[in-house]
Amino acid sequence: MKLIVTGGAGFIGSAVVRLAVARGHEVVNLDALTYAACLENVASVADSPLYSFEQADIRDRAALDRILATHQPGAIMHLAAESHVDRSIDGPGDFIETNITGTYNLLEAARAYWVGQGKPEGFRFHHISTDEVFGSLGDTGQFTEDTPYDPRSPYSASKAASDHLVRAWAETYGLPVVLTNCSNNYGPYHFPEKLVPVVILRALAGQPIPVYGEGLNVRDWLYVEDHADALLTVLERGQLGRSYNIGGENEASNIDLVHKICAILDDKRPGPGAYADQITFVADRPGHDLRYAIDPTRMREELNWRPSVTLDQGLERTVQWYLDNEPWWRALQDRHGVGERLGTKA
Ligand code: NAD
């Protein structure tokens, strides 16, 4: 299949690009190359005849029309987004523009292209979203695909809005869509402002490892390469118009996650003391959701999909990747805001 992957120079998008090319799909990576992008993430496939790159902003309708007409894809996988909750607290405008207006633009461009092609049955618009649209859970329960939306940060509200637009374009215009809402990803090429790489890199630098509040917020952790596999599964076999929750079946509190990473580092790169001694509790994120958890029944029963790695296995691979790829993360640490405490302007 020929795919356009938006946001293919980001963390998850690049994993999708690498996997899709490895599986023989033709892939056009459409990315504006914002601060969060890194073309190194797709260097392993850049020379493949199956891969091409288009630098474009999803807010630019004319560029989208041109790219669709040029490449004539059979599907669009839409991952381009502003994705960092803390940045959304300090500056929500970019999140509204890219995640909502950008998705609207892409939907309209996709619709015009699909209609122009004679509404091919096999065409898919796959919208990639987050479990954060469902809000915050207490100590028990899990998000199903029918859980009412209750977003609580500018980021999750903008993603929720984009999900609603995608469903509206399916209902109103018949655009063939599938949606996925996934839990927290981690793994190789994770931008160094997100929790897992922050912990690894602060630990290695001998600096305080910041943990928000008391570290009791619980997330379900999904290894990024498992996520990419799940996304291709939904694209190929997901039921039209349906949404699928994708989880890692690996719940952990932030403090437990940080301790796990420190223990792996103690083993792989012993320092003068235990890395956990560097853990420092800092003021909590405003509106910090307590717990997210995914009910994976639909992915399991309809699509026979389950994650392939446990959290311990995935973290071990991730820590090893950061130890082996220092030039990659060093180059990104100079970018705007990376390493600073963000999300305090509420
Ligand atoms: P990321 O921030 O690493 O990458 C986003 C990519 O989108 C970057 O390459 C960036 O240049 C590009 N982009 C941003 N604005 C753009 C625009 N206006 N036009 C074109 N390209 C633009 O994000 P990620 O963590 O890889 O997340 C990818 C998708 O998955 C997002 O839609 C996000 O909401 C969703 N998601 C992420 C997670 C997670 O844990 N990271 C969890 C659930 C869902």
Boltz pocket constraint, residues with backbone or C-beta under 6 A from the ligand:
constraints:
  - pocket:
      binder: B
      contacts: [[A, 6], [A, 7], [A, 8], [A, 9], [A, 10], [A, 11], [A, 12], [A, 13], [A, 30], [A, 31], [A, 32], [A, 33], [A, 34], [A, 35], [A, 36], [A, 37], [A, 38], [A, 56], [A, 57], [A, 58], [A, 59], [A, 78], [A, 79], [A, 80], [A, 81], [A, 82], [A, 83], [A, 84], [A, 98], [A, 102], [A, 128], [A, 129], [A, 130], [A, 131], [A, 159], [A, 181], [A, 182], [A, 183], [A, 184], [A, 185], [A, 186], [A, 191]]
      max_distance: 6.0
